[in-house]
Amino acid sequence: MRILVVDDEPGLRQTLTRILGAEGHTTLTAADGQEALARLETEPVDLVLCDLRMPKMSGLELIEKYAAGGGRAIIIAMSAYGDSDTAIAAMQKGAYDYVPKPFRADEVVLAVRKAAEREKLRQRVDTLEGELRAARGDGEIVGGSPSMRAALEVARKVARHPSAVLLTGESGTGKELVARLIHRSSPRAQEAFIAVNCGAIPESLLETELFGHAKGAFTGASHEKAGLFEEAHGGTLFLDEIGDLPVALQVKLLRALQEGEVRRVGANASTKVDVRLITATNRDLAKDIASGRFRGDLYYRINVVTIKLPPLRERPQDIAELALHFLRRYNERLGLGVESISPAAMRRLAEYAWPGNVRELENVIERALVLAQGRTIEPEHLAEFVSASERQAPATDDLSIKRQTEELERRLIRRALEQTRGNRTRAAQLLELSHRALLYKIRDYQLGD
C-alpha cells in the first residue's frame, strides 16, 4: 500500500516510515495538514495515517477537507491517551480507525492490516455488486441528496400500486432508472419491463411499434406483429419522451388506457392488455396543452402520480459520489487501473453546471479514464468545457434557474448546429436529443433560418 504519514514530529514520521517499510508499504510523509492536502492532490495513496493535533491545520480539518473533495483513501487517526472524544469525532468525519499515542509497532501494523483487509473486502463487494447489476441488466441510482431521496421515496411508495406515473425532469437526470426501480419494486417485478423512446422512432413506424399490425396491413407486412403493449402484458410499459408523441397517436394511446385493450393496425378485433404505464418527459406538458401540442385528457390519465427528478446542478453534494461510482464502473468494464480522482479534478467537477446532468457526468468520467496515464484522474483529463469559463456562473443578476437553463440550451443548440453546418440529425445526436425534440426547441428558441 501507499501510505501517507502526517505528523508534526520528525522523529515519529521517521519511526513510522521504518515500521511500515518493514511491512512492504511505500511511505510518504507530511509535516501538517496543509502539506498533506497538497500531496494528496498530486500523489495517489491508499491510506492516510495522521495525527489529530498539528499546527496550521488539525487532523480533523484535514479529514473533513479531504472527504469533501471526494478523497477515497482510508484514514487512520493517531491521538494521545485521554483524547478519546477527539478520536471519536475523527471517525464521525470519516476516519476508519484510530491508534492511541504512544503506541507499539505491532499496534500500528495491526491497524494497517485491518484497514487493508477492509479495503480488499470493499473492492470485492463492489465487484460482486457490479456483476449482479450486469446480470440483472439494471442500473444503479446513486445520490443521497434530500431532493433525490424524496423522489426515490415516492417511487418506492407508488410502486406497490398500479397507478400511472409521470416522471419529469431534464434530459440525463435518470428517469428510466427510476422507472426500472418502480418496476422492480412492484408486484409485476417478475414480468416484462418494456421501454420505448417516443422521440427516437419515426412517426410513420411508431403506431405499429406500440400497437402491432396484422398480416397484409400494409406493403411489406408479410406476417402479424405484436406491439409493445402486448409484449408488456402483465408487466410495465415505459414511454420516454411522451411529450414527443404525435397528437394522432395520443388519441389512440388514451383509448388503449381507458379500455385496457389495443387493436393492431389493420386488424378487425382488439386484444385485452394488462399494462402498468410509466411515462417520462423533459417538456412542460402544461404549456404544450395550452398550445395544442398535447391532449389534456391524456395528460390527466398519465399524471396520477408525478415524480420530479432534480437536475444535477441542484444536488451538487451527489457529484463526488456519482463520479466515483462511474470511475468504478468503467474501470471494471474497460479493464483499467485508474483508482481515484484528484481533489483538484473533483473541484472542477463540483464547479461545473452539468447541463447534460448525470448522463453528461458519466460520459466525462469514461473519457477521463481513457485519457488518464496513471492511477488518478487529473483536471487535464476532463473534457475541455468542464475546465472552461462556461462552468462559471454567468455574469448576471438574473437568478431564475428556468431562464438560465433555457439560455444554456439555446447556446448549446446553436453551437451544435454550427459544428454540424446545420445538419439537424447530427446536431440532435451531439445534444443527445431526439430529432423531433430538437425541432421543437429550434422553433421555441427561434433558431431556425
Secondary structure by P-SEA (a helix, b strand, c coil): cbbbbbcccaaaaaaaaaaaaaabbbbbbbccaaaaaaaaacccccccccccccccccaaaaaaaaaaaccccbbbbbbcccaaaaaaaaaaacccccccccccaaaaaaaaaaaaaaaaaaaaaaaaaaaaaaaacbbbbbbccaaaaaaaaaaaaacccccbbbbbccccccaaaaaaaaaaacccccbbbbbbccccccccccccccccccccccccccbbbbccccccccbbbbbcccccccaaaaaaaaaaaaacccccccccbbbbbbcbbbbbbccaaaaaaaaccccaaaaaaaccbbbbbbcccccccaaaaaaaaaaaaaaaaaccccccccaaaaaaaaaccccccaaaaaaaaaaaaaacccccccccccccccccccccccccccccaaaaaaaaaaaaaaaaaaaaccaaaaaaaaacccaaaaaaaaaaacccc
